[in-house]
Every structure is written in C-alpha cells, then in structure tokens.
Amino acid sequence: MATHAYGALLDALRATRWGSLVRPRAPLTGAHVARRATPSAEVTEYRPYRQGDEPRRIDWKVLARTDRAFVRLAPDSSVTPTLVLLDASASMVADAPAKWAAACGLVVGLTAVARNAGDPVAFTAVSGAAVTRLPLSARGDALRVVTDAVAALMPGGQGTLATPLERVRAEMRIAIITDLLGDDAETLLTRARSLRVQGREVHLLHLVARHELALDPEVRLARDPEIPSVVRPMRRAEREQYTRAFSAFREQMRDRWRAAGARYHLVVDDQPVADVVRRVARSQR
Amino acid sequence: MTWLAPTALWIGAAGAAATVAAHLLVQRQPDARALATARFLPEGTITAATVQRVPTNWWWLALRLLAVMLLAVGAAGPIREPTRVPSRTLVLLDGAAADSVQQRVRRSLGETDVLFGGDSAGGGRLSPLLARALRARDSLIRTTDALRVRLISPLGRSFFDAATPQLRAQLPESMSVERVAPHPPAGTPIRARADVRGGPADDILRAAYAQLGPVDAHTRAPVIQRERVLSAADTADARAGAVVLWWPAGDADAGTPVLAAIRTTGATWVAPLTRVARPVRGAPVAHWENGAVAAGESPLGAGCVRDVAIGVPQRGDRALGADAAPLLRSLLGPCSATLDDAGAIADSALTWLAAAPRVRPSAQSPALRSVLAPWLIGAGLAVGVVEALLRIRSRA
C-alpha cells in the first residue's frame, strides 16, 4: 500500500474539497451544482410546460389554481471528472528527487481532494514513450490505485503531454503537473487553450526545483538530462545569465497559460504539498 | 663512461619528471551534473586540470621522454674515461747523468711512471725535458689523480738556459730534484807531463812542471805556452781537448815582485810574485788575494785556454817549492766544460726549481670533447621535431 507514504498528506487534505470551476453540462449525481436545472422534488423555479416534458413533472396544483401548465424545476448536483496528467520525463527526476517526490505528492493530493468531492479521477503519466493511463474511476479504491500507479512509475525520456490531452472527450477538469521543459510545451499550451475554449477546466502546476532557482555554486558544469548534448558551464557570468533567462521563462509561461484561460500555479519542490493542493482547490472560489 | 656536465643529467631527470607529471595532469571537462534547466545556461566550454594515477597517451609520453633524455644525455657529454691511476711520476732524466745512474733510474721506474730524457737528445739541458713533459702532461693528467715530477740530473751550469724559468712555470706540479754524478769525460783519461813550449831554456816554470811529473789529463797532455802569443799547435791542441796554459814568461819582468797570494779552487800559493797589469781573458779560475783576477779560462773546442797573468820570478826557487805544486797542478786541472759544470749550481739556488710555481697555468687540463654529444643532441632535436609534426597532424 503506497498510500502509507502519503499518510500525513492525506490526513492534511481530509477536509479539503476540490470545487468545480465550471458547472458540468451533463451532470451526474455528485457534489457539484450542475449547469442545467432538472425536474426535481426540490423546487427552485417553474417554467411553462413544453412539448416533450414528462406529464408527471407537471405541477398539478399550480395548473388547478392558474389553469396553466408549469413544470417544477430544481438545481441538480453533479460530479466533475478529473484528469491528473503527470509529466514523468527525465527532467522531473534527474538529480532532483525532491522535485519528483513533490510531483508524486501533487498527484496523490489532487486525487485525494477530487475524491473527497466524490469526483471520478483519471490518471495519466507520460514517461518517454511509455504512457501510464488509469481510466476514470469513482470507486472507493481509486486513490489507492492512483497511488500505486505513481509508485510504480519509472520516470525518464521526454514526455509528450499534448497527446493524452487529445483523447479528452468528456467534460473533465484537467490538472497538468509538469516543469514545462519538454519539447511539446508549445503544443501543450495550444491544446490547453483549445480545451478551455471547449469549457474545460485546466490547471497547470508548473513544478520547479529549488536548485533550479538558486544554482549550486559548487557545480561547474551542467548537463541536460533529456538532451545529453547540452552541456553548459556554470561560472559566475553564466549563472547570472541563467537566472535572468529562467526567470523570464517562468514569467512567460505564467502569462501565456493564464492568457489561455488556464489556472497557472508555480510550485517549488520544497513547498509543502498540502499547501499547494489547498491553493489549487481554493482557486475555484 | 663519465660525463663532462653531469648537471645536465639532473636537469634532464627533472624534465622527464615534468613530462610524466604533465601526462598525469589532464585538462578535461569537470564532471557534469544533471540540471533539467541547463538549456537556460549560455553555451561555452570549461576545463579543469585533474590528476590521474596512470599517465595518459603512452606513445606520446614515450616519444617526449625519449626527446628529453636524448637532449639531456647529449648535453651531459658522455665520454669514455680511461682507467685512472692514483699517482704517476714524470721522471726527467738528464742525459748527462752517469750511465750507472741512468740504469738505476730505469730499473726503479714504476709501471705508471713516464721517463723523459735519458738519451743523447737534449742531454745536459733542462728546457727540452720540460717541454716534452709539458706536452705529455696534458694527456696524462686525465688518467692520473696525482702527478709528480722527479728531476734527475748532475745539474751542471749549462743545464739551465733562458727558457727554463718560463717552461718551469708552465708545469704546476712541484718537482723533486736529485743531483747525480755526471758522465765521465769522453775518452780515456791519461796521465801525462805538461808540454812546456817557448820561453827561456832555464825557465823556472819548465823546471817546476818537470819536477811536478805527470798530471791527470783528459785526452791530451796539457800544454804550457810561455810565449806572448799562442801558436797554431796550441790552438789545435786545445780544440783536441788539451788544457793550454798560456803563461807568457815575459810577465815576470812587468814589475817588481811583491809577496802576494794566489788562490784557485783547492790551492793557495803565497810567494813573491809580479802582478801583471793586463786584462785576463776568460772566466776567472784564479784570483789574487785582493780579488783581482789572476787567471781566466776560455773554452776552445774540446779543451780550453787559460790565460795566466802571474809573474813568476826566474830567479830563486820558490816555484820549485812544495807549496807551489798544488797551485801549479790546479792550473793544469781539467777544463770546466769537460767537467760538465758539476757542482756549479748551489742547492739553495734550486729551490725555485723544486717548488710549484705560484701562478698556475690557466688551463690545467685541456678542453674535453664528447664525440657522442652532437649526435645525441641532434637525435633529441629530431625526435622533438617528429613529435611536433605528429601533434600538429593529429590535431588537424
């Protein structure tokens, strides 16, 4: 049971619910208010009877009093299917165990808060050519299944996150956990923008390691784990240029993802995962 | 095998060590650390020197070591050193020494001793011996730790000449001087009566020498010429080795006899004599008591002519006395030249000859040259050029 490793995290997120930013169009029974009201015993409003409505939904007392046929309507609660998409490329783990641990913790935490709201959760991880995909599941052991899948992951290679997003059909909330260092960052942004236009809720958790923000002064030469040919010196001048370039990259990603309608969250690997998950969950309100 | 400049070997060893150290030091990129955001670093290169336990590029190392060692060995100047002897004696044997002496010296020569002289060439003169010793010394000093010089000679006056001091100054070693007996005069010594020529019939000296009887002579009987001039026969006799005593009888009438003393080597005669006021030819052999020269000797051929300026009164018998005989016999003694100057030089005067000169010659040992050195240096340079060409080619 890999969930034992996340006991403290799950305990911290026990009372956290991940509210839906978008009301589901075709609601299933759940904790979220659906976008469309349905006939129900709990009346919130009336509307005139239209052809095709079920006659049993007619409020006969109103018909008797007003001689007009009205149908009783009431808001319905729904669920928000959630897809957690994890970038398991080499850049997420190379020389940065804390970064990968934070990514795994975010997957488990987001799954937990989604399940706390009763939402079905799907999980997809891309590690090079290998894609780990768990279908939507609202079963009670969904969290355990996701946790076991995360524990079994072997990160490496270059992840292509845009491809799994093309399969998203249902109204889903999508949480993407990545460092945006893959080759398909632009494609991913385009796909996310398309999903937002389609009304889907997109969260981007931009994960960076602390040592990527403040370079280790002892290291004199850096190698890109995904592109072995990229080997760069790390002298004082190069560090200063790096700091400026990486900061500009983060700001650019933030602005572009927000412009695309996605929720952008910058996550540093030494931040408490529970706090990050709460921040993501609160971003609905 | 020895080296002209052993320091070059040490320098070469240091160079070889530096070469090996350079091959242990490798300039390469430091270990790269994975950094996912490495792409944000600008491009560039960085190298760091690292020390390895095992040298790299064995062939290059061998080539460079070969060049360094060849240059070092060539600069050190290898030479083949002959066997050295701890000491060697240069024996300068005067050919004028007696045969028995020369034979004794030859028998006593050690294996490493070198004999100069002992032959007729240059016999009786030191300068030729010194010149030959100087020429030989340059080669002998290379194989000898201690060089000594031993001079064996009768040390006659004619043994030294004007070149002797300069030649002696060129020889830095001290010299042991051994005075030995000279050759006996050539020919068979004889005893003969003096041949008194000229003069009055009742010459007192004729009577005195007749009374004196035979005397030691070299090869010919001594001649006493009582005339005022020497005859051709006198000169011929002198050239043949005779002692010609030119003692004009007329000198007795040159003045009034006074009591005077005549001194020669080993004899003194005091008698009424007439001092002759005329210059005496030749080297002094007899003096008056006041130091004036009474007789002089001039060498002539194998013999000599002695000019005697002593007036002996014809009257009286003082010349016939026993006290006159030693002087008369002394005046007929062998010529100085035939005695080979034996004992002419005092031992004290030979101190400068035995002592080492104060100022030693600037070049005690001749400049040595290594035959292999140019070849080794050339080979080292050639290997260095090959290494450079190969390096350029490998980089290209």
Contacts between the chains, C-beta under 8 A, distances in Angstrom:
chain1	res1	chain2	res2	distance
A	90	B	36	7.8
A	91	B	36	3.5
A	91	B	37	8.0
A	92	B	36	7.4
A	94	B	34	4.0
A	94	B	35	7.8
A	94	B	36	5.9
A	95	B	33	6.1
A	95	B	34	3.9
A	95	B	35	6.7
A	95	B	36	7.9
A	96	B	36	6.8
A	99	B	36	7.8
A	179	B	36	6.2
A	181	B	36	5.5
A	181	B	37	6.7
A	181	B	39	7.6
A	208	B	37	7.8
A	209	B	36	7.2
A	211	B	35	7.8
A	212	B	35	7.0
A	212	B	36	6.5
A	212	B	37	4.7
A	215	B	35	7.7
A	216	B	33	7.6
A	219	B	33	4.7
A	219	B	35	7.5
A	220	B	30	4.9
A	220	B	46	6.1
A	220	B	48	7.0
A	221	B	29	5.9
A	221	B	30	5.1
A	221	B	31	7.0
A	221	B	32	4.3
A	221	B	33	6.9
A	221	B	46	5.9
A	222	B	32	6.3
A	222	B	33	6.0
A	222	B	34	7.6
A	222	B	35	3.8
A	222	B	38	4.1
A	222	B	41	5.9
A	223	B	32	3.8
A	223	B	33	6.8
A	223	B	34	5.5
A	223	B	35	6.9
A	223	B	38	6.1
A	224	B	34	7.7
A	224	B	35	7.1
A	224	B	36	7.2
A	224	B	38	4.2
A	224	B	39	5.8
A	225	B	34	4.5
A	225	B	35	7.8
A	225	B	36	6.1
A	226	B	36	7.5
A	227	B	39	7.4
A	230	B	38	5.5
A	230	B	39	5.7
A	231	B	29	7.2
A	231	B	32	5.3
A	231	B	38	7.5
A	232	B	38	5.3
A	232	B	39	7.9
A	232	B	41	3.6
A	232	B	42	6.9
A	232	B	43	6.3
A	232	B	44	6.6
A	233	B	41	7.2
A	233	B	44	4.6
A	233	B	45	6.6
A	233	B	46	3.7
A	234	B	41	6.3
A	235	B	44	7.8
A	235	B	46	6.9
A	237	B	42	8.0
A	238	B	41	5.2
A	238	B	42	5.5
A	238	B	44	6.5
A	241	B	40	8.0
A	241	B	41	7.1
A	241	B	42	5.1
A	242	B	37	7.5
A	242	B	40	5.0
A	242	B	41	4.8
A	242	B	42	7.7
A	245	B	40	4.2
A	245	B	41	8.0
A	246	B	37	5.6
A	246	B	40	4.6
A	249	B	40	6.5
